[in-house]
Amino acid sequence: MTASRSDSVGGPEQRSGAWGIDRPIGVAVLGMGNVGTEVVRILREHAEDLRSRVGAPVVLRGVAVRNLERDRGLPADLLTTDAEALVARPDVDLVVEVMGGIDPARGLILAALNAGKSVISANKALLADYTGELAAAAELNRADLYFEAAVAGAIPVVRPLIQSLSGDRVNKVVGIVNGTTNFILSAMDETGADYGITLKEATRLGYAEADPTADVEGYDAASKAAILASLAFHTRVTAADVYREGISKITSEDLETASALDCTVKLLAICERIPGNPPAAEGGKDRISVRVYPALIPRKHPLAAVNGAFNAVVVEAENAGRLMFYGQGAGGAPTASAVLGDLVMAARNKFYGGRAPGESVYAELPIAPIGDTPARYHVNLQVEDVPGVLAKVAGEFAHHGVSISTVRQAGHGEGARLVVVTHHALESALADTVAALAEMESVTSVTSVLRLEGTEE
């Protein structure tokens, strides 16, 4: 069934004084899950406000759904299963894609852009890998591509990177961008429960999907990191360029040892500029490191206080300094808020004949492999409780050029452990050290290796 009714959510279909198209702005919504339902609700309930903000009526032309049998609280002639026909309608000017997945979303977005229709998307997986293709289609056809909702729900971080900081030099973006993993790690820290127990609780409360792999193994955060890095460093980055580790191996013991250091554990998305050697001013070229992994951060760090399903992103710029964006990173209404913000911008551009800034990838900075990335490390070792073991372990760190900051023994006898915190070292040097430690007779096992982020050192 194809939508055929023009249901004006912005009042009478008339306006004047525009430099762009001289008719109401027609909107098609693709998908009516949690986010799509809230987008449609806001469009209908705040019609007059939207009209005033845009300068013209905003008209919901139709909503593409998979199943027409469900009661969605909308007139039947607004619903359709033919998304392609809805996108192709001549009275549709903006397409809101909140269906998720790669296909058919990719084809539908390309069809819209190639027809000169602007697109608002919340699809981080698609944008992480296909932003270049989609941005090229938008540029060729003088359409807009907006995706504020793809990174951190209601938190406005995409537009500040594109516009507010466009005259500055961003050196680092680090954030908590996945609510599921943050809920789990926060619960582990607060209750002392292990990963499996907190995952079950997250699932029961609706914070985790039935199959939580995309969240707990870091895939979702990696897609968002790729988008953030592309914007921050004017370099095209895909999810495949992001080093990724999830939280499924984090134990309550890791949280205990973190607490002893006055730290907690968070899954961080880190996008960082690594200065060239020689520096860029002398003809060298900076590189960028983009990575997602669970890391220790001091409790005094602003990200340590971000708990539950909330998200936060910290941007460090050369002149603006440190900026922090905090709020609800998921959920139907918060994400819809970001979608509607983009929709108003795109609709204004249609009405006045303007355009949003296009993709900026002029820098083309090379991406550093994880082995070339410096960090501090927290290494937890199960060892034999015998004289000389500490000296042997310290010697192995020194042999591979990894400087030790602190070392602490926990337990005695068969439960003896050494907790080593290093100074900054390359990932490759630390990996060689851990491999050598695992072969030592006096080391029973290397139980965990976590990075330590957010320190002044």
Backbone hydrogen bonds, N-H to C=O, Kabsch-Sander energy under -0.5 kcal/mol:
donor,donor_aa,acceptor,acceptor_aa,energy
4,S,77,D,-1.2
5,R,77,D,-1.1
7,D,5,R,-1.0
7,D,60,L,-1.2
8,S,6,S,-1.0
9,V,58,V,-1.1
14,Q,12,P,-2.1
19,W,351,F,-0.6
20,G,351,F,-2.5
21,I,350,K,-1.5
23,R,21,I,-0.6
25,I,57,P,-2.4
26,G,24,P,-0.7
27,V,59,V,-3.3
28,A,94,L,-2.4
29,V,62,G,-2.1
30,L,28,A,-0.5
30,L,96,V,-3.4
31,G,29,V,-0.7
31,G,64,A,-2.2
37,T,33,G,-2.5
38,E,34,N,-1.4
39,V,35,V,-2.4
40,V,36,G,-2.4
41,R,37,T,-2.2
42,I,38,E,-2.6
43,L,39,V,-2.4
44,R,40,V,-2.0
45,E,41,R,-3.1
46,H,42,I,-2.3
47,A,44,R,-0.8
50,L,46,H,-2.6
51,R,47,A,-2.4
52,S,48,E,-2.2
53,R,49,D,-2.2
54,V,50,L,-2.7
55,G,51,R,-3.0
56,A,51,R,-0.6
59,V,25,I,-3.8
59,V,57,P,-0.5
60,L,7,D,-1.3
60,L,58,V,-0.5
61,R,27,V,-2.8
61,R,59,V,-0.8
62,G,27,V,-1.0
63,V,78,L,-2.9
64,A,29,V,-2.7
65,V,80,T,-2.9
72,R,70,R,-0.8
78,L,75,P,-2.1
79,L,76,A,-1.4
80,T,63,V,-1.9
81,T,1,M,-1.1
82,D,1,M,-0.9
83,A,81,T,-1.1
86,L,82,D,-1.8
87,V,83,A,-2.5
88,A,84,E,-1.8
89,R,85,A,-0.7
89,R,86,L,-0.9
92,V,89,R,-1.7
93,D,26,G,-2.4
93,D,91,D,-0.6
94,L,26,G,-2.5
95,V,118,S,-2.5
96,V,28,A,-3.2
97,E,95,V,-0.7
97,E,120,I,-3.0
98,V,30,L,-2.5
98,V,96,V,-0.7
106,R,102,I,-3.1
108,L,104,P,-2.3
109,I,105,A,-2.6
110,L,106,R,-2.4
111,A,107,G,-2.3
112,A,108,L,-2.1
113,L,109,I,-2.8
114,N,110,L,-2.9
115,A,111,A,-0.9
115,A,112,A,-0.6
116,G,113,L,-2.1
117,K,112,A,-2.7
118,S,93,D,-1.5
119,V,144,D,-2.8
120,I,95,V,-2.6
121,S,146,Y,-2.5
122,A,97,E,-1.6
124,K,122,A,-1.3
127,L,123,N,-2.5
128,A,124,K,-2.4
129,D,125,A,-0.9
129,D,126,L,-0.5
130,Y,126,L,-2.3
131,T,127,L,-1.2
134,L,130,Y,-2.5
135,A,131,T,-3.5
136,A,132,G,-2.1
137,A,133,E,-1.8
138,A,134,L,-2.3
139,E,135,A,-2.6
140,L,136,A,-2.5
141,N,137,A,-1.8
142,R,139,E,-0.9
143,A,138,A,-2.7
146,Y,119,V,-2.8
150,A,147,F,-1.6
151,V,148,E,-1.1
152,A,148,E,-0.7
153,G,149,A,-0.7
154,A,328,Q,-1.9
155,I,152,A,-2.4
157,V,155,I,-1.2
161,L,157,V,-1.6
162,I,158,V,-2.2
163,Q,159,R,-3.4
164,S,159,R,-0.8
165,L,160,P,-2.8
166,S,163,Q,-1.6
168,D,165,L,-1.8
170,V,168,D,-0.6
170,V,232,A,-0.5
171,N,316,E,-2.8
172,K,316,E,-1.6
173,V,271,C,-3.0
174,V,314,V,-2.5
175,G,269,A,-2.2
176,I,312,A,-2.8
177,V,175,G,-0.7
182,N,178,N,-1.6
183,F,179,G,-2.3
184,I,180,T,-2.1
185,L,181,T,-2.7
186,S,182,N,-2.3
187,A,183,F,-2.3
188,M,184,I,-2.4
189,D,185,L,-2.2
190,E,186,S,-2.3
191,T,187,A,-2.7
192,G,188,M,-1.9
198,T,194,D,-2.0
199,L,195,Y,-2.5
200,K,196,G,-1.8
201,E,197,I,-1.9
202,A,198,T,-2.4
203,T,199,L,-2.2
204,R,200,K,-2.4
205,L,201,E,-2.1
206,G,203,T,-1.0
207,Y,202,A,-2.3
208,A,202,A,-1.4
215,D,212,P,-1.0
216,V,212,P,-2.7
217,E,213,T,-2.3
218,G,215,D,-1.5
219,Y,213,T,-0.5
220,D,214,A,-2.9
222,A,218,G,-2.2
223,S,219,Y,-2.0
224,K,220,D,-1.8
225,A,221,A,-2.5
226,A,222,A,-2.2
227,I,223,S,-1.7
228,L,224,K,-2.5
229,A,225,A,-2.8
230,S,226,A,-2.1
231,L,227,I,-1.9
232,A,228,L,-2.8
233,F,229,A,-2.4
234,H,230,S,-0.7
235,T,230,S,-1.0
241,D,238,T,-1.6
242,V,239,A,-1.4
243,Y,241,D,-0.5
243,Y,290,V,-2.1
245,E,292,V,-2.0
247,I,216,V,-3.0
248,S,216,V,-0.6
250,I,247,I,-1.9
255,L,251,T,-1.5
256,E,252,S,-1.9
257,T,253,E,-2.5
258,A,254,D,-2.1
259,S,255,L,-2.3
260,A,256,E,-1.7
261,L,257,T,-0.8
261,L,258,A,-1.0
262,D,259,S,-1.9
263,C,258,A,-2.5
264,T,297,I,-2.1
266,K,295,A,-2.4
268,L,266,K,-0.8
268,L,293,Y,-2.5
269,A,175,G,-2.7
270,I,268,L,-0.6
270,I,291,R,-3.3
271,C,173,V,-3.3
272,E,289,S,-2.9
273,R,171,N,-2.9
274,I,272,E,-0.5
274,I,287,R,-3.7
282,E,279,P,-2.0
283,G,280,A,-1.9
284,G,279,P,-2.2
287,R,274,I,-2.6
288,I,366,P,-2.2
289,S,272,E,-2.9
291,R,270,I,-2.6
292,V,243,Y,-2.9
293,Y,268,L,-1.7
295,A,266,K,-2.8
296,L,451,R,-3.1
297,I,264,T,-2.3
299,R,262,D,-2.4
301,H,298,P,-1.9
304,A,301,H,-1.4
305,A,301,H,-0.6
305,A,302,P,-0.8
306,V,303,L,-1.4
307,N,305,A,-0.9
310,F,307,N,-1.5
311,N,327,G,-2.7
312,A,176,I,-1.9
313,V,325,F,-2.7
314,V,174,V,-3.3
315,V,313,V,-0.5
315,V,323,L,-3.0
316,E,172,K,-3.1
317,A,315,V,-0.6
317,A,321,G,-2.5
318,E,169,R,-3.1
321,G,317,A,-1.4
323,L,315,V,-2.9
325,F,313,V,-3.0
327,G,311,N,-2.2
329,G,309,A,-0.7
329,G,327,G,-0.5
335,T,331,G,-2.0
336,A,332,G,-2.3
337,S,333,A,-2.0
338,A,334,P,-1.4
339,V,335,T,-2.1
340,L,336,A,-3.0
341,G,337,S,-1.8
342,D,338,A,-2.0
343,L,339,V,-2.5
344,V,340,L,-2.5
345,M,341,G,-1.7
346,A,342,D,-2.8
347,A,343,L,-2.9
348,R,344,V,-2.5
349,N,345,M,-2.1
350,K,346,A,-2.0
351,F,347,A,-2.5
352,Y,348,R,-3.1
353,G,349,N,-1.5
354,G,349,N,-1.3
361,V,359,E,-0.6
363,A,234,H,-1.3
364,E,234,H,-1.2
368,A,288,I,-2.8
368,A,366,P,-0.6
372,D,369,P,-1.7
373,T,370,I,-1.6
375,A,425,A,-2.2
376,R,452,L,-0.8
378,H,450,L,-3.5
379,V,377,Y,-0.5
379,V,420,V,-3.2
380,N,378,H,-0.5
380,N,448,S,-2.8
381,L,379,V,-0.6
381,L,418,L,-3.0
382,Q,445,S,-3.2
383,V,381,L,-0.6
383,V,416,A,-2.0
384,E,442,S,-2.6
386,V,384,E,-1.9
389,V,386,V,-1.5
392,K,388,G,-2.1
393,V,389,V,-2.5
394,A,390,L,-2.8
395,G,391,A,-2.2
396,E,392,K,-1.7
397,F,393,V,-1.8
398,A,394,A,-2.3
399,H,395,G,-2.4
400,H,396,E,-1.2
400,H,397,F,-0.5
401,G,398,A,-1.7
402,V,397,F,-2.6
403,S,401,G,-0.6
405,S,421,V,-2.9
406,T,421,V,-2.0
408,R,419,V,-2.1
410,A,417,R,-2.7
415,G,412,H,-1.6
416,A,413,G,-1.5
417,R,410,A,-2.0
418,L,381,L,-2.2
419,V,408,R,-3.1
420,V,379,V,-2.9
420,V,418,L,-0.6
421,V,406,T,-2.9
422,T,377,Y,-2.4
423,H,403,S,-3.0
425,A,375,A,-2.4
427,E,373,T,-1.5
428,S,371,G,-1.9
430,L,426,L,-2.1
431,A,427,E,-2.6
432,D,428,S,-2.0
433,T,429,A,-2.0
434,V,430,L,-2.7
435,A,431,A,-2.2
436,A,432,D,-2.0
437,L,433,T,-2.5
438,A,434,V,-2.2
439,E,435,A,-0.6
439,E,436,A,-0.9
440,M,437,L,-1.4
443,V,440,M,-1.0
444,T,382,Q,-1.9
444,T,442,S,-0.7
445,S,382,Q,-1.7
447,T,380,N,-1.4
447,T,445,S,-0.9
448,S,380,N,-1.4
450,L,378,H,-2.7
451,R,294,P,-0.8
452,L,376,R,-2.4
453,E,296,L,-2.9
453,E,451,R,-0.6
